[in-house]
Amino acid sequence: MDKSDSFTSGKDSQNSWNSDFGLGSTDRRLAFSRQASFTQSKPLLSRSVSSIDIPPGFDNFPGETKGSPEKFSVSLFFSAVFRILRSGNRYMKRLFLMLSLNVAYSTAELAIGLFTGRVGLVSDAFHLTFGCGLLTFSLFAMATSRNKPDGVYTYGYKRLEVLSAFTNALFLLFMSFSLAVEGLHAFIQDESEHKHYLIVSAVTNLLVNLIGVWFFRNYARRNLVYRNAEDMNYHSVCLHVLADSIRSAGLILASWFLSLGVQNAEVLCLGLVSVAVFMLVMPLFKATGGILLQMAPLSIPTSALSKCWRQITTHEDVSEISQARFWELVPGHVVGSVSIQVKKEMDDRAILQFVHGLYHDLGIQELTVQTDDA
């Protein structure tokens, strides 16, 4: 077979591959690759002759059996949790112990409430049960985030911890709103007598939650610098048990004030607790929501990104730069993509090195650069 036939055959098979994955014949997003060393004789960054250059070893596509994740099941979840508990993760062991205490206490409270006909105990037991469900999700996120990337979740499972932290923050905001509504209802109905049978429940719940606060005391701060996704998840667990502790302390304080004859004590205490929980959880809600919405990373100043934009625009071989997008995959891992129009008949290897160097100095770990002829 002559050279022309060989080249045509390879090109036809590659175009067939492109059409299967919805890529046009002029798409050059995968046409650039980094070499292992600057001392190699081959170009460091090169553009292939064909439309798509498939990296070697890139044969595991989504949907194939190889590297596909296992199907989720309850037995798989518990086996993974117990396997990681044995591996010596201190915070997972602490969360599992605290979760067990909360489940035992909420079950006992529900049984007593149903047996005695106390609606307040049943309502509080359901509140604790819902909180236990969220803490279980946090434990599941800690266990699953250790899995390696596969053919479906190519970035891995680390962002599951961010989602868990966001869920905890959303629950605490809902709890703050419900406490405010409860205080408003007590003010309208003019309820001057507190349900004293709830004091024992509040004291017991406070003691259980204080154990959880002690377990996660290193994260017991309102504003925390998150170095990774684990920090965000641990912080959300700490805020969860801390908010429950404040709620129980508010109920105890309201009952004591009512016993002293203070009017509208329940309204005052519930209002203070509602504001405290809201202010406590709002920074976490903003941080997790910003990552899930793929906002520009707060760790990189906007002025620094604008400076890089100007430096690339003023490059002699660049005619235009567009579609510069940067976001945090998880805390401490910034991803970006840039589209550049290069002047005709210009070698874009130096431009690619220049762009990667600029953004790498800003702390962007992964950058995709697409170049097109002007």
C-alpha positions in Angstrom: 0.0 0.0 0.0 1.4 3.4 -0.9 1.7 6.4 1.4 -1.3 8.2 0.1 -3.6 5.2 0.5 -2.3 4.7 4.1 -2.9 8.3 5.0 -6.4 8.3 3.5 -7.4 5.1 5.3 -6.2 6.5 8.6 -8.0 9.7 8.1 -11.3 8.0 7.1 -11.2 5.8 10.2 -10.5 8.9 12.3 -13.4 10.8 10.7 -15.7 7.9 11.4 -14.6 8.0 15.1 -15.3 11.8 15.1 -18.8 11.4 13.7 -19.6 8.8 16.4 -18.7 11.2 19.1 -20.2 14.3 17.5 -17.0 16.1 16.7 -16.6 18.1 13.5 -13.8 17.7 11.0 -12.2 21.0 12.0 -12.3 20.4 15.8 -8.9 20.7 17.3 -9.5 20.5 21.0 -7.7 17.2 21.4 -4.9 18.1 19.0 -2.4 19.2 21.7 -0.5 17.2 24.2 2.3 17.7 26.7 5.5 15.7 26.4 7.2 14.3 29.4 10.3 16.5 29.3 11.6 19.7 27.8 14.8 18.0 26.7 13.0 15.7 24.2 13.8 16.0 20.5 10.1 16.0 19.6 8.0 19.1 20.0 6.8 19.8 23.5 3.4 20.9 22.2 2.4 19.9 18.7 -0.6 20.1 16.4 -1.2 16.9 14.5 -2.0 16.9 10.7 -5.3 15.1 11.2 -8.3 16.6 12.9 -8.1 14.7 16.1 -5.0 13.3 17.9 -6.0 10.5 20.3 -3.6 10.3 23.2 -2.0 6.8 23.5 -3.7 4.5 25.9 -6.9 6.4 25.7 -9.1 3.4 25.0 -11.4 3.3 27.9 -14.5 5.2 26.9 -17.7 5.8 28.9 -20.1 2.9 28.6 -17.5 0.2 28.4 -17.2 -2.5 31.0 -13.6 -1.7 31.8 -13.4 0.7 34.7 -17.2 1.0 35.0 -18.4 1.8 38.5 -20.1 -0.9 40.6 -23.9 -0.6 41.0 -24.9 0.9 44.3 -26.5 -1.3 46.9 -27.1 -1.2 50.6 -24.7 -4.1 51.3 -22.0 -2.4 49.1 -22.4 0.9 51.0 -22.1 -0.7 54.5 -19.2 -2.9 53.4 -17.4 0.2 52.1 -18.1 2.1 55.3 -16.9 -0.7 57.5 -13.8 -1.2 55.3 -12.8 2.4 55.7 -13.6 2.4 59.4 -11.1 -0.3 59.8 -8.5 1.7 57.8 -8.1 4.2 60.6 -9.9 7.3 59.4 -10.3 9.1 62.7 -13.1 11.5 61.6 -15.1 8.7 60.0 -15.0 6.6 63.2 -16.1 9.6 65.2 -19.0 10.4 62.9 -20.1 6.7 62.9 -20.1 6.7 66.8 -21.9 10.0 67.0 -24.4 8.8 64.4 -25.0 5.6 66.4 -25.7 7.7 69.5 -28.2 9.9 67.7 -30.0 7.0 66.1 -30.3 5.2 69.5 -31.6 8.4 71.2 -34.1 9.4 68.5 -35.5 5.8 68.4 -35.9 5.9 72.2 -37.5 9.3 72.1 -39.9 8.2 69.3 -40.9 5.1 71.2 -41.6 7.1 74.4 -43.5 9.8 72.5 -45.8 7.2 70.9 -46.3 5.3 74.1 -47.1 8.4 76.2 -49.0 10.3 73.4 -46.6 13.3 73.6 -46.7 15.0 70.2 -43.7 17.2 71.0 -41.5 14.2 71.6 -42.6 12.5 68.4 -42.0 15.7 66.4 -38.5 16.1 68.0 -37.7 12.5 67.2 -38.6 13.0 63.5 -36.4 16.1 63.5 -33.5 14.1 64.8 -34.1 11.2 62.4 -33.9 13.6 59.4 -30.7 15.0 60.8 -29.3 11.5 61.2 -30.2 10.9 57.5 -28.1 13.9 56.5 -25.2 12.8 58.7 -25.4 9.3 57.1 -25.1 11.0 53.7 -22.0 12.8 55.0 -20.6 9.4 56.0 -21.4 8.0 52.6 -19.7 10.9 50.9 -16.5 10.4 53.0 -16.5 6.7 52.0 -17.3 7.1 48.3 -15.0 10.1 47.7 -12.0 7.7 48.1 -12.9 5.8 45.0 -10.7 6.5 42.0 -11.9 8.1 38.8 -13.5 5.7 36.3 -15.0 5.8 32.8 -18.2 7.5 34.0 -17.0 9.8 36.7 -13.7 10.9 35.0 -13.0 13.6 37.7 -13.6 11.1 40.5 -16.0 11.4 43.4 -14.5 14.2 45.5 -17.2 16.6 44.6 -19.7 14.4 46.5 -18.3 15.8 49.7 -19.1 19.3 48.5 -22.6 18.2 47.7 -22.9 16.7 51.2 -21.7 20.0 52.8 -24.2 21.9 50.7 -27.1 19.6 51.8 -26.2 20.1 55.5 -26.0 23.8 55.0 -29.4 23.8 53.3 -30.9 21.8 56.1 -29.6 24.2 58.7 -31.0 27.2 56.8 -34.4 25.4 56.8 -34.1 24.7 60.5 -33.3 28.4 61.1 -36.4 29.4 59.2 -38.6 26.9 61.0 -37.4 28.1 64.4 -38.3 31.7 63.4 -41.8 30.5 62.3 -42.2 28.6 65.6 -41.2 31.7 67.6 -43.7 33.8 65.6 -46.4 31.3 66.2 -45.7 31.3 70.0 -45.9 35.1 69.9 -49.3 35.2 68.1 -50.8 32.4 70.2 -49.4 34.0 73.4 -48.1 30.7 74.8 -46.8 31.4 78.3 -46.4 27.8 79.4 -43.6 25.8 78.2 -43.8 22.0 77.7 -41.6 20.9 80.6 -41.5 17.3 79.5 -39.3 18.5 76.6 -36.6 19.7 79.0 -35.3 16.2 79.6 -35.2 15.6 75.9 -33.4 18.9 75.2 -30.8 18.2 77.9 -30.1 14.7 76.6 -29.9 16.0 73.0 -27.5 18.7 74.1 -25.2 16.2 75.8 -25.2 14.0 72.7 -24.5 16.9 70.4 -21.7 18.3 72.6 -19.9 15.0 72.1 -20.1 15.6 68.4 -18.8 19.1 68.7 -15.9 17.8 70.7 -15.2 15.2 68.0 -15.0 17.9 65.3 -13.7 20.7 67.5 -10.9 21.5 65.0 -13.6 22.7 62.5 -15.7 24.6 65.0 -15.3 28.0 63.3 -17.6 30.1 61.3 -15.1 31.1 58.6 -12.8 28.3 57.6 -10.2 28.2 54.8 -10.9 24.9 52.9 -7.8 23.2 51.6 -9.7 20.3 50.2 -13.2 18.7 49.9 -12.8 16.8 53.2 -12.4 20.0 55.1 -15.7 21.3 53.7 -17.6 18.1 54.6 -16.1 17.9 58.2 -17.0 21.6 58.7 -20.6 20.9 57.7 -20.9 18.0 60.1 -19.5 20.2 62.9 -21.9 23.0 62.1 -24.7 20.5 62.0 -24.2 19.3 65.6 -23.3 22.8 66.8 -26.6 24.2 65.5 -28.5 21.3 67.1 -26.7 22.1 70.4 -27.6 25.8 70.2 -31.2 24.8 69.5 -31.3 22.5 72.6 -29.7 25.2 74.7 -32.3 27.7 73.5 -35.1 25.4 74.6 -33.5 24.9 78.0 -33.0 28.6 78.4 -36.6 29.4 77.4 -37.9 27.0 79.9 -35.8 28.5 82.7 -37.0 32.0 81.8 -40.6 30.9 81.8 -40.2 29.4 85.2 -38.9 32.8 86.4 -42.1 34.4 85.0 -40.5 36.1 82.0 -43.1 36.9 79.4 -42.5 35.8 75.8 -39.3 34.1 76.8 -39.8 31.3 74.2 -40.2 33.9 71.4 -37.0 35.7 72.4 -34.9 32.5 72.7 -36.2 31.0 69.5 -35.5 34.2 67.6 -32.0 34.4 69.0 -31.3 30.8 68.1 -32.7 31.3 64.6 -30.5 34.3 63.9 -27.4 32.5 65.4 -27.9 29.4 63.2 -28.5 31.5 60.1 -25.3 33.5 60.6 -23.3 30.4 61.5 -24.2 28.5 58.3 -24.4 31.2 55.7 -20.6 31.3 54.8 -20.7 27.5 54.3 -23.8 27.8 52.1 -22.2 30.5 49.9 -18.9 28.5 49.6 -20.5 25.2 48.6 -23.1 26.9 46.4 -20.3 28.8 44.6 -18.4 25.6 43.8 -21.5 23.7 42.6 -22.5 26.6 40.4 -18.9 26.7 39.1 -18.2 30.3 40.0 -14.8 31.9 39.4 -12.4 30.7 42.1 -12.2 33.1 45.1 -8.6 32.0 45.7 -7.5 33.7 42.5 -8.1 37.5 42.3 -10.0 38.8 39.3 -7.3 41.3 38.7 -4.8 38.5 38.2 -7.0 36.8 35.7 -7.5 40.1 33.8 -3.7 40.7 33.8 -3.2 37.2 32.2 -5.9 38.0 29.6 -4.1 41.3 28.7 -0.7 39.6 28.4 -2.0 36.9 26.1 -3.9 39.5 24.0 -0.8 41.6 23.5 1.2 38.6 22.3 2.4 39.2 18.8 1.2 35.8 17.5 -2.3 36.1 19.1 -5.1 37.9 17.3 -7.9 37.2 19.8 -8.7 35.4 23.1 -12.2 34.3 24.0 -14.1 31.9 26.2 -11.8 32.0 29.2 -13.6 30.0 31.9 -12.2 29.1 35.4 -13.8 27.3 38.2 -13.1 25.1 41.3 -13.8 21.4 40.9 -13.3 21.0 44.6 -11.6 23.3 47.1 -7.9 23.6 46.2 -8.4 22.2 42.6 -8.9 24.9 40.0 -9.8 24.0 36.4 -9.9 26.3 33.3 -10.3 26.5 29.6 -9.2 29.1 27.1 -9.9 29.6 23.4 -7.2 31.5 21.4 -7.1 32.6 17.7 -3.6 32.4 16.3 -2.4 34.4 13.3 -2.0 32.4 10.2 1.2 30.4 9.5 2.3 30.8 13.1 3.8 28.0 15.2 1.5 27.8 18.2 3.9 25.7 20.4 5.5 28.8 21.9 2.0 30.3 22.5 0.8 27.2 24.3 3.8 27.1 26.5 3.4 30.8 27.3 -0.3 30.5 28.2 0.1 27.4 30.3 3.0 29.0 32.2 0.9 32.1 32.9 -2.1 30.3 34.4 0.0 27.7 36.1 1.7 30.4 38.1 -1.8 31.6 39.3 -2.5 28.1 40.8 -4.6 26.6 38.0 -3.9 22.9 38.1 -5.7 21.8 34.9 -5.9 24.0 31.8 -7.3 23.2 28.4 -6.2 25.5 25.6 -7.9 25.5 22.2 -6.2 27.3 19.3 -7.7 28.3 15.9 -6.4 30.1 12.9 -7.5 33.7 12.6 
